[in-house]
Amino acid sequence: MIIVTWLIAFIQALLIAALAPLLIGWVRKVKAWLQNRRGPSLLQPYADLRKLLVKEIRVPHTASPLFRASPYIVFVAIWLAAATIPLVALDLPTSRIADIIVLVGLLALARFFLALAGMDAGTAFGGMGASREMLISALAEPAMLVAVFTLAMTAHSTSLVSVIDHHLTDGFLLRPSYLFALGALLLVALAECGRIPVDNPATHLELTMIHEAMLLEYAGRHLALMEWAAWIKLLLYGVIIANLFFPWGVAQDFSPLALGLGLAAVLFKLMILGAVLAVSETALAKMRLFRVPAFLNLALLLALLGLLSHVILEVGA
């Protein structure tokens, strides 16, 4: 049984890496439909990755060995963070580290090396993107922690597996505190993943770039790993929102039927979230950088309102 659970955990980790480009392709396809365009194929991100993986690696002569190592560290840290989150089933061996504190720590590790790599090349745009990334992370991480702690207080645990299992076992009620936490986490996800209105992943206008500014000096396999890691991070936030706030369908045993239904459920929820993201990016414009702190302060306010309403309505009662 232990071998089976480890095998399922390994397959789930591979599935996360494989589904991340497909989610990006789905978002791009829906955006193209909304703009009356045919758009690229759903499999275009896979072709982009293959093209970059076979290209020659170019490294600035001013860069240190840190510049070469950072893509691998960033990719492994984000992939490990995503692999610990229950995607299809609960009670896997990785559930022992599926804690919100560990998750935020792994994301912070990836962000730290991403910012260092942006500054290591010695270009003005890399340093500018790194400073902007640190500004966003300093405001987004507290909001994310408070939002997830609102759900953790119900299950009396910061383990994501315990939170989902509690909701599946005792029944899930969409409380007012959960609505505030959901709104906060949606805003944080947009900021952390570099999506509109905080950042535009499709732009190469240097004065407005955040994430892309730190990748300007990368090429070949290094750039592929950085881009792939960003796509996995988007999938990570999508799975957190889908399975924490809408846990229906997550398998509680390892039967083939339960695992199949769990996979179908999470794919359906990610498809809905991807369509919502495409609609929001089509309807909204990128905001000025100086308005981003107010945007993230709103996320923190919503998270705090969710936490306070939980304390007043649930604990106080």
URCOR-V155255 format. One record per helix or strand of 2 or more residues. SS is the DSSP state (hx for helix, st for strand). FROM is the first residue (numbers start at 0). TO is the last residue. Records with the same first field share a line. If there is no record, write none. Layout:
SS->FROM-TO / FROM-TO
This chain:
hx->1-33 / 43-52 / 64-83 / 92-96 / 99-119 / 123-154 / 159-169 / 175-191 / 211-214 / 219-244 / 255-282 / 288-314
